[in-house]
Amino acid sequence: MRARVLLADDHPDFLAATARLLASEFDVVETVGDGQAVVDDAPRLDPDLLVVDIGMPVLNGLEAARRLK
């Protein structure tokens, strides 16, 4: 079974490229552009792994991870 990954980054081109790179080894369940979306979507998607940019709008990646912990 492949690990399920939720990706978060506020740069769409980087997010798309990262998703393409990871797709050969992981199931990318969703890509989002801010930390609040990570907090909102992670419980529903139940990913095995989060790949989160630290500096994002609305809520930074560190705070999003802290809230999910």
Secondary structure, 3 states (H helix, E strand, C coil): CCCEEEEECCCHHHHHHHHHHHCCCCEEEEEECCHHHHHHHHHHHCCCEEEECCCCCCCCHHHHHHHHC
